[in-house]
Amino acid sequence: MNTSISGMNDGADSVLKSAISKVKRHVLPLFVIMFIVNYIDRVNIGFVRAHMEHDLGIGAAAYGLGAGLFFIGYALFEVPSNILLQKVGARIWLTRIMLTWGLVAACMAFIQNETHFYILRFLLGVAEAGFFPGVIYYFTRWLPGVERGKAIAIFLSGSAIASLISGPLSGLLLQINGWGMHGWQWMYFIEGMFSVGLCVFVWCWLDSKPHDAKWLTLAEQDALVKAIDDEQLAREAATPIKPSLGTLLKDRQIILFCLIYFFIQLTIYAATFWLPSIIKKMGDLSDIQVGLFNSIPWLLSIVGMYAFASLSGKWKHQQAWVATALLIAAAGMFMSTTGGPIFAFVAICFAALGFKSASSLFWPIPQAYLDARIAAGVIALINSVGNLGGFVAPTTFGLLEEHTGSIQGGLYGLAATSIIAAIIVFAARNKPKPAPAVALGKPAPNHA
């Protein structure tokens, strides 16, 4: 009898493993590609700053404000977008997100002044809102918890890959001229329309629920849904009362998560939007050369992300690894203020090892802490608040350069905030607070 039950369990496990393997092969490569395209359309303005200043008169302060306005639109519509995704389904909503962000990104080719620049950057943020937490939510409905973290780590690598290839790609597209359009206009238009074209593939390839997936057998669909439902039932049994929105907003841990991620994003987007300008100061470099140099820090960051992921998996103390990465970022940012443009570039390469690794190491902490019933919405909230760092950093740097001719004060600030984040990350828990025994109808333990 026991042999029979064991055989049944082994069979169920093999069906579940087969389903998980198929899901990862089917959706992960597409999500990584989508994230790469998404990130390029978001940050490509860093490569055309000088061109827009020459052709449109958009100065440092206006550039910084426009770069940052994206994140205001993004933050305002992130949570509503994720709620709508859960109502209408991932296939429809993720396709819609990609279509609208591609069209807005392509329209950047036709801006004529600062006002157009501000409006379209804000609308691009509105259009992209919900993509990142939408994918995270998708994983919660398609993969068991033990596999979800691995999938998210692979998905997050898309931003590092995008940072790696965006420089050379943008440099090449900037060489295109013709039909009354400058190279920077062609860059915006081609990269935006690529997103529009890709959304057709997304519509044809994605399914909203496991039982919609014809590439899974019925047994695989059932095994996947059962595994995910069982996890949720176990979570609900452990914490029978679903946290309310008011409770969440008072939760010190969620406030800490938002603050830590905000500090991380400050450094990432300051480097993303200002690094091409720092590289240009290294010498008389062409757009292609600037793009190639821009890839170096992000290539190093990919190596750092995987090295840190391996080390944190072997010696488990997630907060300590996040803090280590943040201190590396702080050291790099501080060192970038102590020499010329070439030394600053080398220092930022060092910092990139830290701040990109900190970003990927951070997410397992809130994921492990959050109740699965509210995880998607809270992840959207953390991502929204954190990404406001993408508004503060470029806006502040633009004002500093406009009024002082230097961004040195901003680099000092980034070093300081990274150190602060490295300290407060030790207050962040990666385990949910256990429900009081009395609330579950059990006597409280006697520790006397």
Kinemage of the C-alpha trace (Angstrom):
@kinemage 1
@onewidth
@group {chain A} dominant
@subgroup {mainchain}
@vectorlist {calphas} color= white
{ca met a 1} P 0.000 0.000 0.000
{ca asn a 2} L 2.798 2.419 0.976
{ca thr a 3} L 4.639 1.515 -2.217
{ca ser a 4} L 1.515 2.358 -4.224
{ca ile a 5} L 1.107 5.765 -2.512
{ca ser a 6} L 4.791 6.513 -2.987
{ca gly a 7} L 4.497 5.692 -6.659
{ca met a 8} L 1.488 7.993 -7.003
{ca asn a 9} L 3.384 10.828 -5.300
{ca asp a 10} L 6.412 10.304 -7.534
{ca gly a 11} L 4.144 10.417 -10.559
{ca ala a 12} L 2.480 13.643 -9.413
{ca asp a 13} L 5.874 15.199 -8.714
{ca ser a 14} L 7.151 14.322 -12.160
{ca val a 15} L 4.051 15.838 -13.801
{ca leu a 16} L 4.495 19.042 -11.755
{ca lys a 17} L 8.202 19.229 -12.624
{ca ser a 18} L 7.353 18.797 -16.295
{ca ala a 19} L 4.759 21.592 -16.089
{ca ile a 20} L 7.178 23.969 -14.316
{ca ser a 21} L 9.889 23.260 -16.876
{ca lys a 22} L 7.489 24.008 -19.740
{ca val a 23} L 6.281 27.248 -18.125
{ca lys a 24} L 9.835 28.512 -17.687
{ca arg a 25} L 10.776 27.631 -21.264
{ca his a 26} L 7.599 29.172 -22.667
{ca val a 27} L 7.290 32.485 -20.817
{ca leu a 28} L 10.644 33.399 -19.261
{ca pro a 29} L 12.535 34.185 -22.503
{ca leu a 30} L 9.634 36.367 -23.682
{ca phe a 31} L 9.447 38.276 -20.391
{ca val a 32} L 13.201 38.899 -20.435
{ca ile a 33} L 12.960 40.262 -23.986
{ca met a 34} L 9.978 42.433 -23.006
{ca phe a 35} L 11.908 43.816 -20.030
{ca ile a 36} L 14.928 44.573 -22.227
{ca val a 37} L 12.775 46.488 -24.715
{ca asn a 38} L 10.897 48.192 -21.875
{ca tyr a 39} L 14.077 49.365 -20.200
{ca ile a 40} L 15.634 50.642 -23.434
{ca asp a 41} L 12.544 52.734 -24.246
{ca arg a 42} L 12.683 54.136 -20.707
{ca val a 43} L 16.371 55.155 -20.546
{ca asn a 44} L 17.362 55.831 -24.170
{ca ile a 45} L 17.099 59.598 -23.585
{ca gly a 46} L 20.492 59.409 -21.862
{ca phe a 47} L 22.162 58.936 -25.253
{ca val a 48} L 20.503 61.877 -27.011
{ca arg a 49} L 20.772 64.558 -24.338
{ca ala a 50} L 23.414 66.542 -26.250
{ca his a 51} L 21.468 66.165 -29.517
{ca met a 52} L 18.214 67.439 -27.996
{ca glu a 53} L 20.064 70.335 -26.398
{ca his a 54} L 21.571 71.277 -29.766
{ca asp a 55} L 18.407 70.812 -31.862
{ca leu a 56} L 15.667 71.761 -29.371
{ca gly a 57} L 17.421 73.836 -26.712
{ca ile a 58} L 16.580 71.391 -23.900
{ca gly a 59} L 19.131 72.212 -21.163
{ca ala a 60} L 20.378 70.180 -18.183
{ca ala a 61} L 17.561 71.151 -15.787
{ca ala a 62} L 14.827 70.507 -18.388
{ca tyr a 63} L 16.443 67.205 -19.343
{ca gly a 64} L 16.614 66.109 -15.699
{ca leu a 65} L 12.979 67.076 -15.068
{ca gly a 66} L 11.784 65.315 -18.218
{ca ala a 67} L 13.773 62.191 -17.368
{ca gly a 68} L 12.192 62.194 -13.913
{ca leu a 69} L 8.598 62.915 -14.950
{ca phe a 70} L 8.407 59.404 -16.353
{ca phe a 71} L 8.482 58.072 -12.792
{ca ile a 72} L 5.662 60.319 -11.590
{ca gly a 73} L 3.297 58.882 -14.191
{ca tyr a 74} L 4.656 55.428 -13.450
{ca ala a 75} L 4.115 55.715 -9.695
{ca leu a 76} L 0.606 57.186 -9.959
{ca phe a 77} L -0.731 54.419 -12.209
{ca glu a 78} L 1.294 51.381 -11.087
{ca val a 79} L -1.148 49.986 -8.511
{ca pro a 80} L -4.362 50.725 -10.527
{ca ser a 81} L -2.778 49.077 -13.559
{ca asn a 82} L -1.928 45.955 -11.570
{ca ile a 83} L -5.485 45.765 -10.211
{ca leu a 84} L -6.870 45.949 -13.758
{ca leu a 85} L -4.473 43.214 -14.879
{ca gln a 86} L -5.929 40.879 -12.259
{ca lys a 87} L -9.459 41.678 -13.523
{ca val a 88} L -8.984 41.463 -17.311
{ca gly a 89} L -6.172 38.903 -17.475
{ca ala a 90} L -2.430 39.064 -18.096
{ca arg a 91} L -2.595 38.404 -21.830
{ca ile a 92} L -4.839 41.385 -22.610
{ca trp a 93} L -3.272 43.789 -20.131
{ca leu a 94} L 0.422 43.084 -20.759
{ca thr a 95} L -0.201 43.387 -24.507
{ca arg a 96} L -2.000 46.705 -23.926
{ca ile a 97} L 0.856 48.003 -21.786
{ca met a 98} L 3.423 47.150 -24.439
{ca leu a 99} L 1.376 48.634 -27.282
{ca thr a 100} L 0.825 51.970 -25.542
{ca trp a 101} L 4.387 52.370 -24.291
{ca gly a 102} L 5.694 51.567 -27.800
{ca leu a 103} L 3.458 54.198 -29.419
{ca val a 104} L 4.403 56.876 -26.867
{ca ala a 105} L 8.115 56.008 -27.173
{ca ala a 106} L 7.888 56.321 -30.963
{ca cys a 107} L 6.145 59.714 -30.636
{ca met a 108} L 9.233 61.017 -28.789
{ca ala a 109} L 10.754 61.333 -32.280
{ca phe a 110} L 8.457 64.275 -33.016
{ca ile a 111} L 8.929 66.477 -29.935
{ca gln a 112} L 9.705 70.116 -30.740
{ca asn a 113} L 10.175 71.755 -27.342
{ca glu a 114} L 10.453 71.212 -23.589
{ca thr a 115} L 6.672 70.983 -23.109
{ca his a 116} L 6.355 68.131 -25.611
{ca phe a 117} L 9.284 66.421 -23.888
{ca tyr a 118} L 7.652 66.718 -20.450
{ca ile a 119} L 4.229 65.499 -21.636
{ca leu a 120} L 5.511 62.450 -23.492
{ca arg a 121} L 7.870 61.392 -20.705
{ca phe a 122} L 4.960 61.553 -18.240
{ca leu a 123} L 2.718 59.594 -20.633
{ca leu a 124} L 5.441 56.995 -21.166
{ca gly a 125} L 5.428 56.398 -17.405
{ca val a 126} L 1.631 56.055 -17.435
{ca ala a 127} L 1.833 53.604 -20.348
{ca glu a 128} L 4.532 51.429 -18.746
{ca ala a 129} L 2.880 51.384 -15.303
{ca gly a 130} L 1.962 47.878 -14.202
{ca phe a 131} L 4.412 45.973 -16.389
{ca phe a 132} L 6.906 44.964 -13.681
{ca pro a 133} L 4.394 44.033 -10.938
{ca gly a 134} L 2.194 42.502 -13.635
{ca val a 135} L 4.920 40.027 -14.523
{ca ile a 136} L 5.561 39.355 -10.809
{ca tyr a 137} L 1.839 38.651 -10.359
{ca tyr a 138} L 1.900 36.399 -13.434
{ca phe a 139} L 4.576 34.272 -11.782
{ca thr a 140} L 2.444 33.915 -8.628
{ca arg a 141} L -0.321 32.326 -10.751
{ca trp a 142} L 1.966 30.063 -12.805
{ca leu a 143} L 4.859 28.942 -10.596
{ca pro a 144} L 5.090 27.504 -7.062
{ca gly a 145} L 6.990 29.620 -4.528
{ca val a 146} L 10.222 27.622 -4.665
{ca glu a 147} L 10.504 28.280 -8.412
{ca arg a 148} L 9.155 31.830 -8.354
{ca gly a 149} L 12.277 33.398 -6.868
{ca lys a 150} L 14.497 31.836 -9.524
{ca ala a 151} L 12.205 33.047 -12.299
{ca ile a 152} L 12.132 36.609 -10.925
{ca ala a 153} L 15.942 36.657 -10.716
{ca ile a 154} L 16.160 35.691 -14.393
{ca phe a 155} L 13.511 38.276 -15.290
{ca leu a 156} L 15.373 41.021 -13.398
{ca ser a 157} L 18.506 40.252 -15.387
{ca gly a 158} L 16.664 41.822 -18.332
{ca ser a 159} L 17.348 45.339 -17.006
{ca ala a 160} L 21.071 44.624 -16.770
{ca ile a 161} L 21.116 43.128 -20.284
{ca ala a 162} L 19.187 46.165 -21.550
{ca ser a 163} L 21.720 48.503 -19.960
{ca leu a 164} L 24.470 46.478 -21.631
{ca ile a 165} L 23.075 46.609 -25.163
{ca ser a 166} L 21.270 49.965 -25.119
{ca gly a 167} L 24.485 51.961 -25.585
{ca pro a 168} L 25.816 50.249 -28.729
{ca leu a 169} L 22.289 49.955 -30.176
{ca ser a 170} L 21.456 53.617 -29.625
{ca gly a 171} L 24.877 54.636 -30.933
{ca leu a 172} L 24.236 52.762 -34.185
{ca leu a 173} L 20.713 54.161 -34.612
{ca leu a 174} L 22.009 57.698 -34.071
{ca gln a 175} L 23.981 57.320 -37.297
{ca ile a 176} L 20.758 57.154 -39.327
{ca asn a 177} L 19.738 60.371 -41.082
{ca gly a 178} L 17.187 60.952 -43.780
{ca trp a 179} L 13.548 61.732 -44.636
{ca gly a 180} L 13.914 65.019 -42.747
{ca met a 181} L 14.705 63.283 -39.431
{ca his a 182} L 17.845 63.437 -37.306
{ca gly a 183} L 19.550 60.381 -35.838
{ca trp a 184} L 18.024 60.907 -32.388
{ca gln a 185} L 14.554 60.964 -33.941
{ca trp a 186} L 15.195 57.702 -35.788
{ca met a 187} L 16.450 56.148 -32.541
{ca tyr a 188} L 13.233 57.010 -30.696
{ca phe a 189} L 11.018 55.941 -33.588
{ca ile a 190} L 12.678 52.601 -34.360
{ca glu a 191} L 12.996 51.520 -30.722
{ca gly a 192} L 9.388 52.504 -30.009
{ca met a 193} L 7.953 50.766 -33.059
{ca phe a 194} L 9.885 47.596 -32.229
{ca ser a 195} L 7.830 47.454 -29.013
{ca val a 196} L 4.629 47.893 -31.020
{ca gly a 197} L 5.602 45.012 -33.299
{ca leu a 198} L 6.560 42.775 -30.379
{ca cys a 199} L 3.173 43.236 -28.696
{ca val a 200} L 1.591 41.228 -31.561
{ca phe a 201} L 3.803 38.278 -30.606
{ca val a 202} L 2.952 38.771 -26.921
{ca trp a 203} L -0.773 38.563 -27.733
{ca cys a 204} L -0.302 35.313 -29.651
{ca trp a 205} L 2.132 33.703 -27.196
{ca leu a 206} L 0.856 34.459 -23.678
{ca asp a 207} L -2.005 32.769 -21.837
{ca ser a 208} L -3.673 34.279 -18.780
{ca lys a 209} L -4.232 31.066 -16.786
{ca pro a 210} L -2.621 27.609 -16.745
{ca his a 211} L -5.871 26.001 -17.934
{ca asp a 212} L -5.735 28.243 -21.046
{ca ala a 213} L -2.315 26.872 -22.030
{ca lys a 214} L -2.661 24.367 -24.869
{ca trp a 215} L 1.082 23.629 -24.632
{ca leu a 216} L 0.471 21.990 -21.225
{ca thr a 217} L -1.279 18.644 -20.882
{ca leu a 218} L -4.448 18.556 -18.764
{ca ala a 219} L -2.545 16.658 -16.048
{ca glu a 220} L 0.182 19.332 -16.052
{ca gln a 221} L -2.382 22.133 -15.860
{ca asp a 222} L -4.114 20.475 -12.900
{ca ala a 223} L -0.818 19.744 -11.105
{ca leu a 224} L 0.321 23.355 -11.473
{ca val a 225} L -2.950 24.856 -10.255
{ca lys a 226} L -3.121 22.399 -7.340
{ca ala a 227} L 0.440 23.178 -6.196
{ca ile a 228} L -0.199 26.932 -6.249
{ca asp a 229} L -3.616 26.590 -4.561
{ca asp a 230} L -2.163 24.333 -1.851
{ca glu a 231} L 0.518 26.919 -1.087
{ca gln a 232} L -2.112 29.602 -0.754
{ca leu a 233} L -4.306 27.460 1.491
{ca ala a 234} L -1.316 26.803 3.751
{ca arg a 235} L -0.583 30.529 3.900
{ca glu a 236} L -4.215 31.334 4.739
{ca ala a 237} L -4.237 28.682 7.455
{ca ala a 238} L -1.133 30.203 9.015
{ca thr a 239} L -2.487 33.773 8.794
{ca pro a 240} L -6.303 33.434 8.694
{ca ile a 241} L -6.967 37.175 8.734
{ca lys a 242} L -6.141 38.854 5.433
{ca pro a 243} L -4.315 42.138 6.086
{ca ser a 244} L -6.299 45.249 5.152
{ca leu a 245} L -4.908 48.179 3.178
{ca gly a 246} L -4.888 50.306 6.316
{ca thr a 247} L -2.911 47.654 8.185
{ca leu a 248} L -0.405 47.440 5.359
{ca leu a 249} L 0.172 51.179 5.282
{ca lys a 250} L 0.924 51.079 9.013
{ca asp a 251} L 3.295 48.113 8.678
{ca arg a 252} L 6.795 49.372 9.492
{ca gln a 253} L 8.337 46.611 7.387
{ca ile a 254} L 6.577 47.701 4.198
{ca ile a 255} L 7.617 51.314 4.843
{ca leu a 256} L 11.205 50.095 5.238
{ca phe a 257} L 10.982 48.099 1.995
{ca cys a 258} L 9.792 51.205 0.130
{ca leu a 259} L 12.561 53.356 1.628
{ca ile a 260} L 15.360 50.876 0.909
{ca tyr a 261} L 14.236 50.377 -2.686
{ca phe a 262} L 13.905 54.150 -3.148
{ca phe a 263} L 17.544 54.633 -2.101
{ca ile a 264} L 18.674 51.842 -4.446
{ca gln a 265} L 16.778 53.325 -7.393
{ca leu a 266} L 18.241 56.789 -6.722
{ca thr a 267} L 21.710 55.508 -7.555
{ca ile a 268} L 20.659 53.294 -10.456
{ca tyr a 269} L 18.830 56.040 -12.341
{ca ala a 270} L 21.387 58.745 -11.579
{ca ala a 271} L 24.013 56.538 -13.229
{ca thr a 272} L 21.677 55.496 -16.050
{ca phe a 273} L 20.755 59.028 -17.137
{ca trp a 274} L 24.082 60.805 -16.470
{ca leu a 275} L 26.692 58.180 -17.335
{ca pro a 276} L 26.700 58.966 -21.101
{ca ser a 277} L 27.414 62.628 -20.262
{ca ile a 278} L 30.316 61.626 -17.992
{ca ile a 279} L 31.707 59.416 -20.766
{ca lys a 280} L 31.509 62.263 -23.285
{ca lys a 281} L 33.812 64.298 -21.052
{ca met a 282} L 36.499 61.601 -21.313
{ca gly a 283} L 37.480 62.794 -24.790
{ca asp a 284} L 36.298 63.432 -28.327
{ca leu a 285} L 34.172 60.307 -28.628
{ca ser a 286} L 31.600 59.389 -31.275
{ca asp a 287} L 28.076 58.260 -30.370
{ca ile a 288} L 29.043 54.634 -31.048
{ca gln a 289} L 32.116 54.911 -28.813
{ca val a 290} L 30.028 56.481 -26.029
{ca gly a 291} L 27.555 53.621 -26.365
{ca leu a 292} L 30.300 50.991 -26.161
{ca phe a 293} L 31.882 52.589 -23.095
{ca asn a 294} L 28.423 52.851 -21.514
{ca ser a 295} L 28.062 49.056 -21.745
{ca ile a 296} L 31.110 48.325 -19.582
{ca pro a 297} L 29.606 49.134 -16.133
{ca trp a 298} L 26.460 47.159 -16.935
{ca leu a 299} L 28.468 44.157 -18.157
{ca leu a 300} L 30.351 44.187 -14.854
{ca ser a 301} L 27.039 44.530 -12.992
{ca ile a 302} L 25.687 41.353 -14.607
{ca val a 303} L 28.759 39.454 -13.416
{ca gly a 304} L 28.296 40.996 -9.970
{ca met a 305} L 24.587 40.117 -9.812
{ca tyr a 306} L 25.195 36.442 -10.505
{ca ala a 307} L 28.215 36.297 -8.186
{ca phe a 308} L 26.225 37.860 -5.335
{ca ala a 309} L 23.236 35.599 -6.046
{ca ser a 310} L 25.493 32.545 -5.822
{ca leu a 311} L 27.139 33.725 -2.599
{ca ser a 312} L 23.837 34.670 -0.955
{ca gly a 313} L 22.445 31.242 -1.827
{ca lys a 314} L 25.444 29.538 -0.198
{ca trp a 315} L 25.742 31.750 2.897
{ca lys a 316} L 22.198 32.778 3.697
{ca his a 317} L 21.759 36.189 5.275
{ca gln a 318} L 20.006 38.286 2.673
{ca gln a 319} L 20.166 41.564 4.581
{ca ala a 320} L 23.953 41.306 4.968
{ca trp a 321} L 24.428 40.733 1.244
{ca val a 322} L 22.207 43.693 0.348
{ca ala a 323} L 24.177 45.876 2.784
{ca thr a 324} L 27.503 44.728 1.302
{ca ala a 325} L 26.345 45.575 -2.205
{ca leu a 326} L 25.126 49.011 -1.084
{ca leu a 327} L 28.460 49.796 0.585
{ca ile a 328} L 30.262 48.909 -2.649
{ca ala a 329} L 27.925 51.303 -4.487
{ca ala a 330} L 28.600 54.022 -1.898
{ca ala a 331} L 32.370 53.607 -2.222
{ca gly a 332} L 32.192 53.789 -6.006
{ca met a 333} L 30.032 56.901 -6.012
{ca phe a 334} L 32.292 58.663 -3.517
{ca met a 335} L 35.441 57.757 -5.468
{ca ser a 336} L 33.897 59.147 -8.660
{ca thr a 337} L 34.169 62.643 -7.158
{ca thr a 338} L 37.923 62.444 -6.469
{ca gly a 339} L 39.402 62.435 -9.987
{ca gly a 340} L 38.857 63.393 -13.609
{ca pro a 341} L 36.238 62.006 -16.030
{ca ile a 342} L 38.194 58.798 -16.740
{ca phe a 343} L 38.646 58.034 -13.027
{ca ala a 344} L 34.955 58.872 -12.448
{ca phe a 345} L 33.987 56.372 -15.140
{ca val a 346} L 36.132 53.633 -13.559
{ca ala a 347} L 34.644 54.401 -10.137
{ca ile a 348} L 31.089 54.174 -11.479
{ca cys a 349} L 31.972 50.810 -13.033
{ca phe a 350} L 32.857 49.706 -9.497
{ca ala a 351} L 29.656 51.241 -8.102
{ca ala a 352} L 27.547 49.427 -10.708
{ca leu a 353} L 28.660 46.105 -9.230
{ca gly a 354} L 27.013 47.273 -6.033
{ca phe a 355} L 23.814 49.058 -6.930
{ca lys a 356} L 22.567 46.562 -9.538
{ca ser a 357} L 23.391 43.640 -7.237
{ca ala a 358} L 21.581 45.389 -4.380
{ca ser a 359} L 18.473 45.695 -6.560
{ca ser a 360} L 18.314 41.966 -7.359
{ca leu a 361} L 19.280 40.897 -3.808
{ca phe a 362} L 16.575 43.119 -2.302
{ca trp a 363} L 13.434 41.509 -3.765
{ca pro a 364} L 13.605 38.102 -2.002
{ca ile a 365} L 13.254 39.944 1.345
{ca pro a 366} L 9.768 41.444 0.791
{ca gln a 367} L 8.668 38.377 -1.197
{ca ala a 368} L 9.402 36.123 1.775
{ca tyr a 369} L 7.711 38.535 4.180
{ca leu a 370} L 4.463 39.213 2.318
{ca asp a 371} L 1.204 37.296 2.475
{ca ala a 372} L 0.584 35.804 -0.983
{ca arg a 373} L -2.970 37.210 -0.992
{ca ile a 374} L -1.679 40.782 -1.056
{ca ala a 375} L 1.838 40.267 -2.421
{ca ala a 376} L 1.144 41.534 -5.948
{ca gly a 377} L -0.390 44.805 -4.766
{ca val a 378} L 2.314 45.461 -2.175
{ca ile a 379} L 5.100 44.658 -4.655
{ca ala a 380} L 3.484 47.203 -6.983
{ca leu a 381} L 3.449 49.728 -4.120
{ca ile a 382} L 7.118 49.113 -3.241
{ca asn a 383} L 8.085 49.346 -6.907
{ca ser a 384} L 6.074 52.576 -7.333
{ca val a 385} L 7.559 54.341 -4.326
{ca gly a 386} L 11.033 53.027 -5.058
{ca asn a 387} L 10.920 54.193 -8.643
{ca leu a 388} L 10.265 57.747 -7.467
{ca gly a 389} L 14.031 57.666 -7.010
{ca gly a 390} L 14.066 57.817 -10.783
{ca phe a 391} L 12.357 61.211 -10.525
{ca val a 392} L 14.425 62.636 -7.687
{ca ala a 393} L 17.870 61.630 -8.994
{ca pro a 394} L 17.803 63.020 -12.572
{ca thr a 395} L 15.824 66.112 -11.550
{ca thr a 396} L 18.311 66.933 -8.768
{ca phe a 397} L 21.320 66.242 -10.990
{ca gly a 398} L 19.886 68.460 -13.739
{ca leu a 399} L 19.347 71.366 -11.356
{ca leu a 400} L 22.831 70.930 -9.877
{ca glu a 401} L 24.498 70.989 -13.275
{ca glu a 402} L 22.377 73.919 -14.456
{ca his a 403} L 23.187 76.074 -11.417
{ca thr a 404} L 26.669 74.899 -10.361
{ca gly a 405} L 28.115 73.369 -13.517
{ca ser a 406} L 28.854 70.160 -11.599
{ca ile a 407} L 27.044 67.058 -10.305
{ca gln a 408} L 29.619 66.414 -7.554
{ca gly a 409} L 27.178 67.267 -4.768
{ca gly a 410} L 24.710 64.736 -6.160
{ca leu a 411} L 27.370 62.007 -6.172
{ca tyr a 412} L 28.150 62.736 -2.515
{ca gly a 413} L 24.434 62.472 -1.785
{ca leu a 414} L 24.177 59.083 -3.511
{ca ala a 415} L 27.118 57.757 -1.503
{ca ala a 416} L 25.435 58.912 1.717
{ca thr a 417} L 22.010 57.444 0.888
{ca ser a 418} L 23.577 54.102 -0.056
{ca ile a 419} L 25.277 53.966 3.360
{ca ile a 420} L 21.985 54.834 5.097
{ca ala a 421} L 20.194 52.095 3.148
{ca ala a 422} L 22.948 49.610 4.068
{ca ile a 423} L 22.292 50.353 7.738
{ca ile a 424} L 18.481 50.265 7.723
{ca val a 425} L 18.288 47.061 5.642
{ca phe a 426} L 19.176 45.141 8.843
{ca ala a 427} L 15.836 46.272 10.297
{ca ala a 428} L 13.953 44.637 7.395
{ca arg a 429} L 12.529 41.185 8.105
{ca asn a 430} L 12.184 38.436 5.525
{ca lys a 431} L 9.776 36.382 7.632
{ca pro a 432} L 6.160 37.325 8.362
{ca lys a 433} L 5.271 38.171 11.915
{ca pro a 434} L 3.518 35.110 13.373
{ca ala a 435} L -0.109 35.526 14.269
{ca pro a 436} L -0.726 35.742 18.043
{ca ala a 437} L -1.621 32.362 19.456
{ca val a 438} L -4.675 33.814 21.224
{ca ala a 439} L -6.098 35.052 17.913
{ca leu a 440} L -6.026 31.518 16.617
{ca gly a 441} L -7.978 30.218 19.559
{ca lys a 442} L -4.946 28.724 21.316
{ca pro a 443} L -3.535 29.593 24.701
{ca ala a 444} L -0.459 31.779 24.642
{ca pro a 445} L 2.728 29.840 25.478
{ca asn a 446} L 4.047 30.155 29.014
{ca his a 447} L 7.707 31.208 28.977
{ca ala a 448} L 8.027 31.425 32.740
